[in-house]
Amino acid sequence: MRRALQVLLSEVIDYAGLFPPAKLDIPTSVENYLRYAHGSQKWIMGRFVCSSGKLPELARELAEHPEEPFVPVTVIGQASTDRKTWEHALAHDSDVMNRFMKEVENHAEIEAFEIRVPDHEHIESYMKDVRGFDNVDVFLELPWGDSMDESLGLIAETQWLRAKARTGGLEASAFPSADTVAGFLQHCSHLELPFKLTAGLHHPLPRHDEATGGKMHGFLNILVALAMIYGLDVNRSEITSVLEETDPAAFRFSDDGLSFRGQEISIDDVESVRDIFVSYGSCSIDEPIEDLEKMGLLQAVKN
């Protein structure tokens, strides 16, 4: 077993089949999740991602599978556009989450709550508002912008809140540049702030997304870039270069660590990556697995 790759990828994907581009219904998404849970893909899969509005339907569906394994759930909070709608959204989410837990106590558990803040201007107020959710992991999704670093610093000061950023979407403008992502990774690492990413990370390496015209980021690039930050304290330009790498031969994994274009990273630094990179959301488990197999890496994990 190539330990470095196993460490980087173990339970790294939160299954978000309900969300675009897959946009499956609840029965199909649950069926897929349970199939993965019983299959060879189990090692790479983490939580089941569900919007707060679909929790009642999820509860009913899980009741149809009482013999299945316990399902860890991540709830995506209701969208809001300003301070007023944010407060209404939190009240709604709290109510449906409490009811869900009463209905599925023997089948599932909410482990995380993720919600997008409308802006950076009121970030300190938003952080106070989510204190009532502190019995689960809380991720505040931040919009990209000039205030990102300041907001990350405020979140880190709480020592319990976590960050989230979006790396893709349904149009080209939703894909942040490699330099932008590099800055986010560098800042979270230096703050020792746990975070997750979502959208557009279907493949290990970067590629053009024909549907949107955007440049998709590679989840393997992101994980290796973080290892480089921990192991070599690389600068933002060097991080960007790792994120833009498309040659599979540039990456090497072993039991003792990994290397990127000959630069060696110890297994201790590789393990540090998952202390802050919690997971990423993806509507597909099959695509990442198939790509890893094509790269000849999956066998290294399974053996």
C-alpha positions as CSV (number, residue, x, y, z in Angstrom):
1,M,0.0,0.0,0.0
2,R,1.3,3.4,-0.9
3,R,0.6,5.1,2.4
4,A,1.0,8.7,1.2
5,L,-1.8,8.3,-1.3
6,Q,-4.0,6.5,1.2
7,V,-3.6,9.3,3.7
8,L,-4.4,12.0,1.2
9,L,-7.6,10.3,-0.2
10,S,-9.1,8.4,2.7
11,E,-12.8,9.5,3.1
12,V,-11.9,12.7,1.2
13,I,-15.1,12.9,-0.9
14,D,-18.4,13.9,0.5
15,Y,-21.0,12.5,-1.8
16,A,-23.3,15.3,-3.2
17,G,-25.3,13.4,-5.8
18,L,-28.3,15.7,-5.1
19,F,-26.5,18.7,-6.5
20,P,-25.5,19.9,-10.0
21,P,-24.4,18.7,-12.4
22,A,-25.7,15.3,-11.4
23,K,-28.8,16.6,-9.6
24,L,-30.2,13.2,-8.8
25,D,-33.3,12.6,-6.7
26,I,-33.2,11.4,-3.1
27,P,-33.9,7.7,-3.8
28,T,-31.2,7.5,-6.4
29,S,-28.6,9.4,-4.4
30,V,-29.2,7.2,-1.3
31,E,-29.1,4.1,-3.4
32,N,-25.7,5.3,-4.8
33,Y,-24.3,6.1,-1.4
34,L,-25.3,2.8,0.0
35,R,-23.8,1.0,-3.0
36,Y,-20.5,2.8,-2.5
37,A,-20.6,2.0,1.2
38,H,-20.7,-1.7,0.4
39,G,-18.3,-1.5,-2.5
40,S,-14.6,-1.0,-3.3
41,Q,-15.1,2.8,-3.3
42,K,-15.9,2.9,0.4
43,W,-12.4,4.0,1.4
44,I,-12.6,7.3,-0.5
45,M,-16.1,8.4,0.5
46,G,-17.1,10.5,3.5
47,R,-20.5,12.0,4.4
48,F,-23.8,12.2,2.5
49,V,-24.5,15.8,1.5
50,C,-28.1,17.0,1.6
51,S,-29.8,20.4,1.5
52,S,-31.8,21.4,4.5
53,G,-34.9,21.6,2.4
54,K,-34.7,17.9,1.5
55,L,-34.0,16.5,5.0
56,P,-37.7,15.4,5.5
57,E,-37.5,13.4,2.2
58,L,-34.1,12.0,3.2
59,A,-35.5,10.8,6.5
60,R,-38.3,9.0,4.8
61,E,-36.0,7.3,2.4
62,L,-33.5,6.2,5.0
63,A,-36.4,4.6,6.9
64,E,-36.8,2.3,3.9
65,H,-33.3,1.0,4.5
66,P,-33.2,0.1,8.3
67,E,-30.7,-2.7,7.7
68,E,-28.1,-0.4,6.1
69,P,-25.0,1.1,7.7
70,F,-25.3,4.3,9.7
71,V,-25.2,7.3,7.4
72,P,-23.2,10.4,8.3
73,V,-24.9,13.5,6.9
74,T,-23.6,17.0,6.0
75,V,-26.4,19.6,5.7
76,I,-26.2,22.5,3.3
77,G,-28.0,25.5,4.7
78,Q,-30.7,27.4,2.9
79,A,-29.3,30.1,0.6
80,S,-29.6,33.8,1.6
81,T,-28.9,37.1,-0.1
82,D,-28.6,39.5,2.8
83,R,-28.6,39.8,6.6
84,K,-32.4,39.5,6.9
85,T,-32.8,36.4,4.7
86,W,-29.8,34.9,6.5
87,E,-31.6,35.0,9.9
88,H,-34.7,33.4,8.4
89,A,-32.6,30.7,6.7
90,L,-30.9,29.8,10.0
91,A,-34.2,29.5,11.8
92,H,-35.5,27.2,9.1
93,D,-32.4,25.1,9.1
94,S,-32.3,24.7,12.8
95,D,-36.0,23.5,12.8
96,V,-35.6,20.9,10.0
97,M,-32.3,19.6,11.4
98,N,-33.8,19.0,14.8
99,R,-36.8,17.2,13.4
100,F,-34.6,15.1,11.1
101,M,-32.5,13.9,14.0
102,K,-35.5,12.8,15.9
103,E,-36.8,10.8,12.9
104,V,-33.5,9.1,11.9
105,E,-31.8,8.5,15.3
106,N,-31.2,4.9,14.4
107,H,-30.2,5.4,10.7
108,A,-28.2,8.6,10.4
109,E,-26.6,11.5,12.2
110,I,-25.9,15.1,11.1
111,E,-22.2,15.6,11.5
112,A,-21.7,18.9,9.7
113,F,-23.6,22.0,8.7
114,E,-22.4,24.2,5.8
115,I,-23.8,27.6,5.0
116,R,-22.8,30.3,2.6
117,V,-22.5,33.8,4.1
118,P,-24.0,36.5,1.9
119,D,-21.0,38.9,2.3
120,H,-17.8,39.5,4.1
121,E,-19.0,42.8,5.6
122,H,-21.0,41.2,8.4
123,I,-18.8,38.1,8.9
124,E,-18.5,38.6,12.7
125,S,-22.2,38.8,13.1
126,Y,-22.7,35.6,11.0
127,M,-20.1,33.8,13.1
128,K,-22.1,34.7,16.3
129,D,-25.4,33.6,14.7
130,V,-24.2,30.0,14.1
131,R,-23.2,29.4,17.7
132,G,-26.4,27.4,18.1
133,F,-25.1,24.8,15.6
134,D,-21.8,24.1,17.5
135,N,-22.8,20.5,18.3
136,V,-21.7,19.7,14.7
137,D,-18.8,20.8,12.5
138,V,-19.8,24.2,11.0
139,F,-18.4,25.4,7.7
140,L,-18.9,29.0,6.6
141,E,-18.7,29.2,2.8
142,L,-17.1,32.5,1.9
143,P,-17.5,34.3,-1.4
144,W,-14.3,35.0,-3.3
145,G,-13.1,38.6,-3.0
146,D,-10.6,41.0,-1.5
147,S,-11.8,40.4,2.1
148,M,-11.2,36.6,1.9
149,D,-8.0,36.6,4.0
150,E,-9.5,38.8,6.7
151,S,-12.6,36.6,7.0
152,L,-10.4,33.5,7.2
153,G,-8.4,35.1,10.0
154,L,-11.6,35.9,12.0
155,I,-12.9,32.3,11.5
156,A,-9.6,30.9,12.7
157,E,-9.7,33.0,15.9
158,T,-12.9,31.2,17.0
159,Q,-11.0,27.9,17.1
160,W,-14.2,25.9,16.3
161,L,-15.6,27.3,13.1
162,R,-14.3,26.0,9.8
163,A,-14.1,27.5,6.3
164,K,-15.4,26.5,2.9
165,A,-14.8,27.8,-0.6
166,R,-16.3,27.0,-4.0
167,T,-14.0,25.9,-6.8
168,G,-16.5,25.6,-9.7
169,G,-20.0,25.9,-10.8
170,L,-22.4,26.0,-13.7
171,E,-20.6,28.8,-15.6
172,A,-16.9,29.6,-16.4
173,S,-16.8,32.6,-14.0
174,A,-17.5,30.2,-11.1
175,F,-14.1,28.6,-11.4
176,P,-11.5,30.7,-9.4
177,S,-8.0,31.0,-10.9
178,A,-5.1,28.8,-9.7
179,D,-3.5,31.8,-8.1
180,T,-6.7,32.6,-6.2
181,V,-7.0,29.0,-4.9
182,A,-3.2,29.1,-4.1
183,G,-3.7,32.1,-1.8
184,F,-6.6,30.4,-0.1
185,L,-4.7,27.2,0.6
186,Q,-1.6,29.1,1.8
187,H,-3.7,31.3,4.2
188,C,-5.7,28.3,5.7
189,S,-2.4,26.4,6.2
190,H,-0.7,29.2,8.0
191,L,-3.8,29.8,10.1
192,E,-4.1,26.0,10.7
193,L,-7.8,26.5,9.8
194,P,-9.7,23.3,8.8
195,F,-11.6,23.8,5.5
196,K,-13.4,22.0,2.7
197,L,-13.9,22.8,-1.0
198,T,-16.9,22.1,-3.3
199,A,-17.8,22.1,-6.9
200,G,-15.7,21.3,-10.0
201,L,-13.3,18.8,-8.3
202,H,-14.4,15.7,-10.2
203,H,-10.9,14.9,-11.5
204,P,-7.4,14.3,-10.0
205,L,-5.8,16.8,-12.4
206,P,-6.9,20.0,-14.0
207,R,-8.9,19.9,-17.3
208,H,-11.1,22.0,-19.5
209,D,-14.8,21.8,-18.7
210,E,-16.6,21.6,-22.0
211,A,-20.0,22.3,-20.4
212,T,-19.1,25.7,-18.9
213,G,-15.8,26.6,-20.7
214,G,-14.2,26.9,-17.3
215,K,-10.8,25.4,-16.1
216,M,-11.5,22.7,-13.6
217,H,-9.1,22.2,-10.7
218,G,-7.6,18.8,-9.8
219,F,-8.2,17.5,-6.3
220,L,-4.9,15.7,-6.4
221,N,-3.1,18.9,-7.3
222,I,-4.8,20.6,-4.3
223,L,-3.8,17.9,-1.8
224,V,-0.2,17.8,-3.1
225,A,0.0,21.6,-3.0
226,L,-0.9,21.5,0.6
227,A,1.7,18.9,1.3
228,M,4.3,21.2,-0.4
229,I,3.2,24.1,1.8
230,Y,3.7,22.0,5.0
231,G,6.9,20.3,3.8
232,L,8.7,23.0,1.9
233,D,6.9,26.3,2.8
234,V,6.6,27.0,-0.9
235,N,5.4,30.5,-1.9
236,R,2.2,31.4,-3.7
237,S,3.7,31.3,-7.1
238,E,5.1,27.8,-6.5
239,I,1.7,26.6,-5.1
240,T,0.1,28.0,-8.3
241,S,2.5,25.9,-10.4
242,V,1.5,22.7,-8.5
243,L,-2.2,23.5,-9.0
244,E,-1.7,24.0,-12.8
245,E,0.3,20.8,-13.3
246,T,-1.4,18.4,-15.8
247,D,1.4,15.7,-16.2
248,P,0.6,12.6,-14.1
249,A,4.4,11.8,-14.1
250,A,5.0,14.9,-12.0
251,F,3.5,13.1,-9.0
252,R,5.0,10.2,-7.1
253,F,3.7,8.4,-4.0
254,S,5.3,6.0,-1.6
255,D,5.0,4.7,1.9
256,D,7.4,7.3,3.1
257,G,5.9,10.3,1.5
258,L,5.4,11.9,-1.9
259,S,7.3,13.9,-4.5
260,F,6.4,16.5,-7.0
261,R,8.9,17.0,-9.8
262,G,11.7,15.6,-7.6
263,Q,10.8,17.6,-4.5
264,E,10.3,15.2,-1.6
265,I,7.7,15.5,1.1
266,S,7.8,13.3,4.2
267,I,4.8,11.2,5.3
268,D,4.5,13.4,8.4
269,D,3.9,16.5,6.3
270,V,1.5,14.5,4.1
271,E,-0.5,13.5,7.2
272,S,-0.6,17.2,8.2
273,V,-2.6,17.9,5.1
274,R,-5.7,16.1,6.3
275,D,-5.6,17.9,9.6
276,I,-6.9,20.9,7.8
277,F,-8.3,19.6,4.5
278,V,-11.4,18.0,5.7
279,S,-13.0,16.9,2.4
280,Y,-14.5,18.1,-0.8
281,G,-18.0,17.8,-2.2
282,S,-18.6,15.9,-5.4
283,C,-21.7,14.7,-7.1
284,S,-19.7,11.7,-8.4
285,I,-17.6,9.0,-6.8
286,D,-17.2,7.0,-10.0
287,E,-15.4,9.8,-12.0
288,P,-12.6,10.3,-9.5
289,I,-12.2,6.5,-9.1
290,E,-12.0,5.9,-12.8
291,D,-9.4,8.7,-13.3
292,L,-7.3,7.4,-10.5
293,E,-7.4,3.9,-12.1
294,K,-6.4,5.4,-15.5
295,M,-3.4,7.1,-13.8
296,G,-2.3,3.8,-12.3
297,L,-2.7,5.1,-8.8
298,L,-5.7,3.3,-7.4
299,Q,-3.9,0.0,-7.3
300,A,-1.4,1.6,-5.1
301,V,-4.1,2.4,-2.6
302,K,-5.9,-0.9,-2.7
303,N,-2.9,-3.2,-2.3
